[in-house]
Amino acid sequence: MEAVVFFKCLSDTTRLRIITLLHHRGELCVCELMTALQESQPKISRHLAQLRNCGLLKDQRRGQWVYYSINPELPPWTANALSAACHASDTQLKADVDNLNGQQEDLCTRVTDA
């Protein structure tokens, strides 16, 4: 992966927030990202598709849910860049994690019950 492609993919605030959350948590589904970022499903899904098309994310279907994680085949230098991004956006990452942790029930189940 070229550095230009990597950083272009992360140049949007929502995509950067998604990546830092995934770097912090390992994997999340769309409904968890919606809660953490307090954004709509279409917006989150659009940004996930862009990150997947750039090669930054991988997805895995489990039943009706799709879970996203950072592509483990990214070049080693990207891990340092992602760690730096997490530290640089520490306040926003903490707020996003707090939004996510504030939910006690299974977020994905709740969305389908609504």
C-alpha positions in Angstrom: 0.0 0.0 0.0 1.3 3.4 -0.9 1.4 6.1 1.8 -0.7 8.5 -0.4 -3.5 6.0 -0.6 -3.4 5.2 3.1 -3.5 8.8 4.2 -6.1 9.8 1.7 -8.4 7.1 3.0 -7.9 8.5 6.5 -8.3 12.2 5.5 -12.0 12.2 6.5 -13.0 12.7 10.1 -15.5 9.8 10.2 -13.1 7.4 8.5 -10.4 8.3 10.9 -12.7 7.9 13.9 -13.7 4.4 12.6 -10.1 3.3 12.1 -9.0 4.5 15.5 -11.9 2.7 17.2 -11.1 -0.5 15.3 -7.4 -0.1 16.2 -8.5 0.2 19.8 -11.2 -2.5 19.9 -10.1 -5.0 17.3 -13.5 -5.5 15.5 -16.9 -3.9 15.5 -20.2 -4.2 13.6 -22.0 -1.3 11.9 -24.5 -0.9 14.8 -21.7 -0.6 17.3 -20.0 2.0 15.1 -23.3 3.9 14.8 -23.6 4.1 18.6 -20.0 5.0 19.1 -19.9 7.7 16.5 -23.5 8.8 16.9 -24.0 8.7 13.1 -26.6 7.1 10.8 -26.3 3.6 9.3 -26.0 4.9 5.7 -23.2 7.2 6.6 -21.2 4.6 8.6 -21.7 2.0 5.8 -20.6 4.4 3.1 -17.4 5.1 5.0 -16.8 1.5 5.8 -17.1 0.7 2.1 -14.5 3.3 1.2 -12.1 2.0 3.9 -12.6 -1.5 2.6 -12.1 -0.4 -1.0 -8.8 1.2 0.0 -7.7 -2.1 1.5 -7.6 -0.8 5.1 -10.4 -3.0 6.4 -11.5 -6.6 6.2 -15.0 -7.8 6.9 -16.4 -11.0 8.2 -20.0 -12.1 8.0 -21.4 -13.9 11.0 -25.1 -14.7 10.5 -26.8 -11.5 9.5 -24.0 -9.2 10.9 -20.8 -8.0 9.3 -17.9 -7.3 11.6 -15.1 -5.0 10.5 -11.4 -5.0 11.5 -8.2 -3.5 10.3 -6.7 -5.5 7.5 -3.8 -7.6 9.1 -2.0 -7.6 5.7 -1.3 -3.9 5.8 2.4 -3.0 5.7 4.2 -2.8 9.1 4.6 1.0 8.9 0.8 1.5 9.0 0.7 0.2 12.6 2.9 3.1 13.7 0.7 5.5 11.8 -2.5 4.1 13.3 -1.0 4.2 16.8 0.0 7.8 16.3 -3.5 8.7 15.0 -5.0 7.1 18.2 -2.7 9.2 20.4 -3.4 12.4 18.4 -7.2 11.9 18.6 -7.2 10.7 22.2 -10.0 13.0 23.4 -12.3 12.0 20.5 -11.4 8.3 20.8 -12.2 8.4 24.5 -15.6 10.0 23.8 -16.4 7.4 21.1 -15.3 4.5 23.4 -17.5 6.0 26.2 -20.5 6.1 23.8 -19.9 2.4 22.9 -19.3 1.3 26.5 -22.4 3.1 27.7 -24.5 0.5 26.0 -25.2 -2.5 28.3 -27.3 -4.6 25.9 -26.4 -6.2 22.6 -26.5 -3.3 20.2 -27.1 -5.3 17.1 -30.0 -7.2 18.6 -31.6 -3.9 19.8 -31.4 -2.4 16.3 -33.4 -5.3 14.7 -36.0 -5.3 17.5 -36.9 -1.7 16.8 
